[in-house]
Amino acid sequence: MRDKRNARILGIFYIIAALSSIIAVVLYGPVLSEQWQMAVANGSETKVLIGVLNDLLLVVTAVGTSIMLFPYVRLWNEHLALGYLCFRFMEAVFIAIGILSILGLLRLSTYYSTASLANAASLEPIGLLLQDIYRWTAMLGPNLMLGINTSLYSYLLYRTGYVPKPIAIFGMLTAVMVFVAGLLQMFGIIGPYSAVKGLVALPVGVYEMTLAVWLIVKGFHRDNLQKMRSPAA
């Protein structure tokens, strides 16, 4: 019963992480647009702060998934499981840095509305820098780090047999896709919000939702879990 409960919690974490990440990006629109300076003046401060809360929830659930899954995948290979744990934490760290840049943009927007024309102009480069920092952290965390840790835990799920192997294989494929999407963005081949990047990176979200539903409904495969826990394993 404990394993079943843990699997459900893990699945719920995956769902919350996916939903909160989408909500945050949508609500960040006012400070990521070309008119970021007017975010506060246009009454978008609360909207952006709600986005920040969703990103904080994403950090919590990202760390939560790694904490809930690590004790199970370490039974097959502790080194790979530890690698997954570290890269998942790194993903959360990059997301947190991105949150700071969003809060910085929001604060600059507050200053902009009360600053003189000369002082307002001096804030422009800082705002553009903070926007770039957010985009870089979004690429390094939810793309590159996500690709690495997803490939690791999907491989571990494949070897342990906790979930059906087709799901785990699909996970490894989508991990490569989201990693490639990050690389393409890094080298300027595709934009951070382009349709191409969305199509390349979307499958990893489908995988996480598929895995989440399986964990909530079915849980870990009991026989394989017992096998991993046996002394012979």
HUJO-V385953 format. One record per pair of residues at least 12 apart in sequence whose C-alpha atoms are under 7 Angstrom apart, sorted by the first residue. I is the first residue (numbers start at 1). GAP is how many residues later the second one is. Records with the same first field share a line. If there is no record, write none. Layout:
# HUJO-V385953
I=GAP, GAP
This chain:
# HUJO-V385953
4=215
6=62
7=208, 209, 212, 213
8=207, 208, 211
10=55, 58
11=201, 202, 204, 205
12=200
13=48, 51, 52
14=51, 194, 195, 198
15=194, 197
16=45
17=41, 44, 45
20=34, 35, 37, 38
21=33, 34, 37
23=28, 31
24=27, 28, 30, 31
27=20, 21, 24
28=20, 23
30=14
31=74, 75
32=99
36=73
37=72, 75
38=71
39=70
40=69, 70
41=72
52=47
59=33, 36
62=26, 30
63=25, 26, 29
66=19, 22
70=15
73=83, 84
75=153, 154
76=84, 152
80=72
84=65, 68, 69
87=58, 61, 62
88=57, 58, 61
90=55
91=50, 51, 54, 55
92=49
94=43, 46, 47
95=42, 43, 46
97=40
98=35, 36, 39, 40
101=29, 32, 33
105=22, 25
139=43
143=35, 36, 38, 39
144=35, 38
147=28, 29, 31, 32
148=27
150=21, 22, 25
151=20, 21, 24
154=14, 17, 18
155=13, 17
160=64
161=60, 63
162=58, 59, 62, 63
163=57, 58
170=37
171=33, 36
174=29, 30
175=29
177=23, 24
178=22, 23, 26
181=16, 19, 20
